[in-house]
Amino acid sequence: MEAEFFTITELAKALGISRVAVFKRIKAMQIKAQKIGRRYVIKKADLPMEFGGELTEEKKQMIAKAVRKTVQEYGEALRLLGKE
């Protein structure tokens, strides 16, 4: 059974950054965390997909919108890169 949460240390290792950097991101509210006693835990569902988060319908729509915008703005450059 896979755990639902990351500890600060586990997340730091997965992201390839220091524990201090994870704490700073939590304090800056860039990473959502819960404090249990003296420790923080991070729900995997609150993280991006590559770290166990869920791909919700809202996230799918945001991704589709970003892809459409990128193709609209950089379509010609993407076509030229695809030919190389």
DSSP file (Angstrom, degrees, kcal/mol; ACC not computed):
  #  RESIDUE AA STRUCTURE BP1 BP2  ACC     N-H-->O    O-->H-N    N-H-->O    O-->H-N    TCO  KAPPA ALPHA  PHI   PSI    X-CA   Y-CA   Z-CA
    1    1 A M              0   0    0      0, 0.0     2,-0.3     0, 0.0     0, 0.0   0.000 360.0 360.0 360.0 128.5    0.0    0.0    0.0
    2    2 A E        -     0   0    0      1,-0.1     2,-0.0     2,-0.0     0, 0.0  -0.608 360.0-110.8 -85.3 139.7    1.4    3.4   -1.0
    3    3 A A        -     0   0    0     -2,-0.3    -1,-0.1     1,-0.1    41,-0.0  -0.332  12.2-144.1 -68.2 148.7    1.5    6.2    1.5
    4    4 A E  S    S+     0   0    0     39,-0.1    40,-2.9    40,-0.1    41,-0.4   0.624  78.3  54.4 -84.6 -15.5   -0.9    9.2    0.9
    5    5 A F  E     -A   43   0A   0     38,-0.2     2,-0.4    39,-0.1    38,-0.2  -0.831  64.8-144.5-124.7 155.4    1.6   11.7    2.3
    6    6 A F  E     -A   42   0A   0     36,-2.7    36,-2.6    -2,-0.3     2,-0.2  -0.903  19.1-137.9-107.3 145.1    5.2   12.9    1.8
    7    7 A T  E  >  -A   41   0A   0     -2,-0.4     4,-2.5    34,-0.2     5,-0.2  -0.519  34.0-102.5 -86.0 169.8    7.4   14.0    4.7
    8    8 A I  H  > S+     0   0    0     32,-0.6     4,-2.6     1,-0.2     5,-0.2   0.928 124.2  48.9 -57.7 -45.7    9.5   17.1    4.2
    9    9 A T  H  > S+     0   0    0      1,-0.2     4,-2.3     2,-0.2    -1,-0.2   0.914 111.2  48.6 -62.7 -44.9   12.6   14.9    3.7
   10   10 A E  H  > S+     0   0    0      1,-0.2     4,-2.3     2,-0.2    -1,-0.2   0.911 113.7  46.4 -63.2 -42.8   10.9   12.6    1.2
   11   11 A L  H  X S+     0   0    0     -4,-2.5     4,-2.5     2,-0.2     5,-0.2   0.910 110.6  52.5 -67.6 -41.2    9.6   15.6   -0.9
   12   12 A A  H  X>S+     0   0    0     -4,-2.6     5,-2.1    -5,-0.2     4,-1.3   0.919 111.7  46.9 -58.7 -44.0   12.9   17.3   -0.8
   13   13 A K  H  <5S+     0   0    0     -4,-2.3    -1,-0.2     1,-0.2    -2,-0.2   0.904 112.5  49.4 -64.7 -42.1   14.6   14.1   -2.1
   14   14 A A  H  <5S+     0   0    0     -4,-2.3    -2,-0.2     1,-0.2    -1,-0.2   0.863 116.5  41.8 -66.3 -36.3   11.9   13.7   -4.8
   15   15 A L  H  <5S-     0   0    0     -4,-2.5    -1,-0.2    -5,-0.1    -2,-0.2   0.629 108.0-124.3 -85.6 -14.1   12.2   17.3   -6.0
   16   16 A G  T  <5S+     0   0    0     -4,-1.3     2,-0.3     1,-0.3    -3,-0.2   0.829  73.0 112.2  74.2  31.8   16.0   17.3   -5.8
   17   17 A I  S   <S-     0   0    0     -5,-2.1    -1,-0.3    -6,-0.2    -2,-0.1  -0.802  71.4 -87.9-128.4 171.9   16.1   20.3   -3.4
   18   18 A S     >  -     0   0    0     -2,-0.3     4,-1.6     1,-0.1     5,-0.1  -0.323  31.5-116.1 -78.3 162.8   17.0   20.9    0.2
   19   19 A R  H  > S+     0   0    0      1,-0.2     4,-2.5     2,-0.2     5,-0.2   0.867 118.2  56.9 -62.3 -36.9   14.6   20.5    3.2
   20   20 A V  H  > S+     0   0    0      1,-0.2     4,-2.5     2,-0.2    -1,-0.2   0.895 104.0  52.2 -61.8 -40.5   15.1   24.2    3.8
   21   21 A A  H  > S+     0   0    0      2,-0.2     4,-2.0     1,-0.2    -1,-0.2   0.879 109.1  50.0 -64.0 -37.9   13.9   25.0    0.3
   22   22 A V  H  X S+     0   0    0     -4,-1.6     4,-2.1     2,-0.2    -2,-0.2   0.933 110.3  50.2 -65.5 -45.1   10.8   22.8    0.9
   23   23 A F  H  X S+     0   0    0     -4,-2.5     4,-2.7     1,-0.2    -2,-0.2   0.912 109.6  51.5 -58.0 -43.1   10.1   24.7    4.2
   24   24 A K  H  X S+     0   0    0     -4,-2.5     4,-2.1     1,-0.2    -1,-0.2   0.897 109.7  49.3 -62.2 -40.3   10.5   28.0    2.4
   25   25 A R  H  <>S+     0   0    0     -4,-2.0     5,-3.0     2,-0.2     6,-1.4   0.847 110.9  50.2 -68.5 -33.4    8.0   26.9   -0.3
   26   26 A I  H ><5S+     0   0    0     -4,-2.1     3,-1.5     4,-0.2    -2,-0.2   0.944 111.6  47.5 -66.9 -47.2    5.5   25.8    2.4
   27   27 A K  H 3<5S+     0   0    0     -4,-2.7    -2,-0.2     1,-0.3    -1,-0.2   0.845 111.9  50.3 -63.1 -33.9    5.9   29.2    4.2
   28   28 A A  T 3<5S-     0   0    0     -4,-2.1    -1,-0.3    -5,-0.2    -2,-0.2   0.408 115.4-120.7 -83.1   2.5    5.4   31.0    0.9
   29   29 A M  T < 5S+     0   0    0     -3,-1.5    -3,-0.2     2,-0.2    -2,-0.1   0.761  80.8 122.3  62.5  28.4    2.3   28.8    0.4
   30   30 A Q  S   <S+     0   0    0     -5,-3.0     2,-0.4     1,-0.2    -4,-0.2   0.712  76.3  41.6 -85.5 -24.8    3.7   27.4   -2.9
   31   31 A I  S    S-     0   0    0     -6,-1.4     2,-0.5    -9,-0.1    -1,-0.2  -0.993  86.9-134.6-122.9 126.8    3.4   23.9   -1.4
   32   32 A K        +     0   0    0     -2,-0.4     2,-0.3    14,-0.3    11,-0.3  -0.693  36.6 166.3 -82.9 126.7    0.3   23.0    0.6
   33   33 A A        -     0   0    0     -2,-0.5     2,-0.4    -7,-0.2     9,-0.2  -0.945  29.9-138.0-139.7 159.0    1.2   21.2    3.8
   34   34 A Q  E     -B   41   0A   0      7,-3.0     7,-2.7    -2,-0.3     2,-0.6  -0.952  17.5-136.4-117.0 138.4   -0.4   20.2    7.1
   35   35 A K  E     -B   40   0A   0     -2,-0.4     2,-0.6     5,-0.2     5,-0.3  -0.851  20.1-176.9 -96.3 122.7    1.3   20.4   10.4
   36   36 A I  E >   -B   39   0A   0      3,-3.4     3,-2.1    -2,-0.6     2,-0.4  -0.949  66.1 -47.7-119.8 107.8    0.8   17.4   12.6
   37   37 A G  T 3  S-     0   0    0     -2,-0.6    -2,-0.0     1,-0.3     0, 0.0  -0.555 123.7 -23.3  66.4-122.0    2.4   18.0   16.0
   38   38 A R  T 3  S+     0   0    0     -2,-0.4     2,-0.3    -3,-0.1    -1,-0.3   0.406 125.9  81.0 -98.7   0.5    5.9   19.3   15.2
   39   39 A R  E <   - B   0  36A   0     -3,-2.1    -3,-3.4   -32,-0.0     2,-0.4  -0.776  66.7-138.7-113.0 151.9    6.0   17.8   11.7
   40   40 A Y  E     - B   0  35A   0     -2,-0.3   -32,-0.6    -5,-0.3     2,-0.3  -0.841  17.0-169.8-101.7 144.3    4.7   18.8    8.3
   41   41 A V  E     -AB   7  34A   0     -7,-2.7    -7,-3.0    -2,-0.4     2,-0.5  -0.980  10.2-148.4-130.5 148.5    3.2   16.4    5.9
   42   42 A I  E     -A    6   0A   0    -36,-2.6   -36,-2.7    -2,-0.3     2,-0.2  -0.970  17.8-128.6-119.9 123.0    2.2   17.0    2.3
   43   43 A K  E >   -A    5   0A   0     -2,-0.5     3,-1.2   -11,-0.3   -38,-0.2  -0.496  10.6-140.0 -68.2 133.7   -0.7   15.2    0.7
   44   44 A K  G >  S+     0   0    0    -40,-2.9     3,-1.7     1,-0.3    -1,-0.2   0.845 102.6  63.2 -61.8 -32.9    0.3   13.6   -2.6
   45   45 A A  G 3  S+     0   0    0    -41,-0.4     9,-0.9     1,-0.3    -1,-0.3   0.721  97.5  57.6 -65.5 -20.3   -3.1   14.6   -4.1
   46   46 A D  G <  S+     0   0    0     -3,-1.2   -14,-0.3     7,-0.1    -1,-0.3   0.456  98.1  77.9 -88.0  -1.1   -2.0   18.3   -3.6
   47   47 A L  S <  S-     0   0    0     -3,-1.7     7,-0.1    -4,-0.2   -16,-0.0  -0.617  94.6 -83.1-104.2 164.2    1.1   17.8   -5.7
   48   48 A P    > > -     0   0    0      0, 0.0     3,-2.3     0, 0.0     5,-1.8  -0.189  51.6 -96.6 -60.1 161.1    1.5   17.7   -9.5
   49   49 A M  G > 5S+     0   0    0      1,-0.3     3,-2.3     3,-0.2     6,-0.1   0.829 120.1  63.3 -49.1 -42.7    0.9   14.4  -11.2
   50   50 A E  G 3 5S+     0   0    0      1,-0.3    -1,-0.3     2,-0.1     0, 0.0   0.656 107.0  45.8 -64.9 -12.3    4.5   13.3  -11.4
   51   51 A F  G < 5S-     0   0    0     -3,-2.3    -1,-0.3    -7,-0.1    -2,-0.2   0.115 134.3 -82.6-114.4  19.9    4.6   13.3   -7.6
   52   52 A G  T < 5S+     0   0    0     -3,-2.3    -3,-0.2     1,-0.2    -2,-0.1   0.484  81.7 142.8  99.3   3.6    1.3   11.4   -7.1
   53   53 A G      < -     0   0    0     -5,-1.8     2,-0.3     1,-0.1    -1,-0.2  -0.247  52.4-104.6 -72.9 166.3   -1.2   14.3   -7.4
   54   54 A E        -     0   0    0     -9,-0.9     2,-1.1    -7,-0.1    -5,-0.1  -0.700  16.8-133.8 -94.1 143.3   -4.5   13.8   -9.1
   55   55 A L        -     0   0    0     -2,-0.3     2,-0.0    -7,-0.1   -10,-0.0  -0.804  34.2-168.1 -95.0  95.8   -5.3   15.2  -12.6
   56   56 A T     >  -     0   0    0     -2,-1.1     4,-2.4     1,-0.1     5,-0.2  -0.281  35.9-106.1 -80.2 168.2   -8.7   16.8  -12.0
   57   57 A E  H  > S+     0   0    0      1,-0.2     4,-2.2     2,-0.2     5,-0.2   0.881 122.3  54.4 -61.2 -38.0  -11.0   18.0  -14.7
   58   58 A E  H  > S+     0   0    0      2,-0.2     4,-2.1     1,-0.2    -1,-0.2   0.910 108.8  47.3 -62.4 -42.8  -10.0   21.6  -13.8
   59   59 A K  H  > S+     0   0    0      2,-0.2     4,-2.4     1,-0.2    -2,-0.2   0.893 109.8  53.7 -66.4 -39.3   -6.3   20.8  -14.3
   60   60 A K  H  X S+     0   0    0     -4,-2.4     4,-2.5     1,-0.2    -2,-0.2   0.913 109.4  48.6 -59.7 -42.8   -7.1   19.0  -17.6
   61   61 A Q  H  X S+     0   0    0     -4,-2.2     4,-2.4     2,-0.2    -1,-0.2   0.892 110.2  51.1 -65.7 -39.8   -8.9   22.2  -18.8
   62   62 A M  H  X S+     0   0    0     -4,-2.1     4,-2.2     2,-0.2    -1,-0.2   0.908 111.5  47.9 -62.7 -41.8   -6.0   24.4  -17.7
   63   63 A I  H  X S+     0   0    0     -4,-2.4     4,-2.5     2,-0.2    -2,-0.2   0.927 111.6  49.6 -64.7 -45.7   -3.5   22.2  -19.6
   64   64 A A  H  X S+     0   0    0     -4,-2.5     4,-2.5     1,-0.2    -2,-0.2   0.900 111.3  49.7 -61.0 -41.3   -5.7   22.2  -22.8
   65   65 A K  H  X S+     0   0    0     -4,-2.4     4,-2.3     2,-0.2    -1,-0.2   0.909 111.0  49.1 -63.6 -42.9   -6.0   26.0  -22.6
   66   66 A A  H  X S+     0   0    0     -4,-2.2     4,-2.3     2,-0.2    -2,-0.2   0.892 111.1  49.7 -64.7 -40.1   -2.2   26.3  -22.2
   67   67 A V  H  X S+     0   0    0     -4,-2.5     4,-2.7     2,-0.2     5,-0.2   0.931 110.8  49.4 -64.8 -45.5   -1.5   24.0  -25.2
   68   68 A R  H  X S+     0   0    0     -4,-2.5     4,-2.4     1,-0.2    -2,-0.2   0.917 112.4  48.2 -59.1 -43.6   -4.0   25.9  -27.4
   69   69 A K  H  X S+     0   0    0     -4,-2.3     4,-2.6     2,-0.2     5,-0.2   0.909 111.9  49.3 -64.2 -42.5   -2.4   29.2  -26.5
   70   70 A T  H  X S+     0   0    0     -4,-2.3     4,-3.0     2,-0.2    -2,-0.2   0.926 112.8  46.4 -63.2 -45.4    1.1   27.9  -27.1
   71   71 A V  H  X S+     0   0    0     -4,-2.7     4,-1.2     1,-0.2    -1,-0.2   0.899 113.3  50.2 -64.5 -40.2    0.1   26.5  -30.5
   72   72 A Q  H  < S+     0   0    0     -4,-2.4    -2,-0.2    -5,-0.2    -1,-0.2   0.923 119.9  35.0 -63.2 -44.9   -1.6   29.7  -31.4
   73   73 A E  H  < S+     0   0    0     -4,-2.6    -2,-0.2     1,-0.2    -1,-0.2   0.829 134.7  22.9 -81.4 -32.8    1.4   31.9  -30.5
   74   74 A Y  H  X S+     0   0    0     -4,-3.0     4,-2.7    -5,-0.2     5,-0.2   0.132  81.4 120.9-123.0  19.1    4.2   29.6  -31.5
   75   75 A G  H  X S+     0   0    0     -4,-1.2     4,-2.4     1,-0.2     5,-0.2   0.891  78.1  46.9 -53.6 -47.7    2.6   27.3  -34.1
   76   76 A E  H  > S+     0   0    0      1,-0.2     4,-2.4     2,-0.2    -1,-0.2   0.917 113.3  48.6 -63.8 -43.8    5.0   28.3  -37.0
   77   77 A A  H  > S+     0   0    0      1,-0.2     4,-2.4     2,-0.2    -1,-0.2   0.893 111.7  50.5 -63.4 -39.4    8.1   27.9  -34.8
   78   78 A L  H  X S+     0   0    0     -4,-2.7     4,-2.1     2,-0.2    -2,-0.2   0.899 109.6  50.5 -65.2 -40.4    6.8   24.5  -33.6
   79   79 A R  H  X S+     0   0    0     -4,-2.4     4,-0.9    -5,-0.2    -2,-0.2   0.925 111.5  48.1 -63.2 -43.4    6.2   23.4  -37.2
   80   80 A L  H >X S+     0   0    0     -4,-2.4     4,-0.7     1,-0.2     3,-0.6   0.901 111.6  49.7 -64.9 -40.8    9.7   24.4  -38.2
   81   81 A L  H >< S+     0   0    0     -4,-2.4     3,-0.8     1,-0.2    -1,-0.2   0.862 105.7  57.9 -65.2 -34.5   11.3   22.6  -35.2
   82   82 A G  H 3< S+     0   0    0     -4,-2.1    -1,-0.2     1,-0.2    -2,-0.2   0.751 101.1  56.7 -66.5 -23.6    9.3   19.5  -36.0
   83   83 A K  H <<        0   0    0     -4,-0.9    -1,-0.2    -3,-0.6    -2,-0.2   0.689 360.0 360.0 -81.0 -19.2   10.9   19.4  -39.5
   84   84 A E    <<        0   0    0     -3,-0.8    -1,-0.2    -4,-0.7    -2,-0.2   0.496 360.0 360.0 -74.6 360.0   14.5   19.4  -38.0
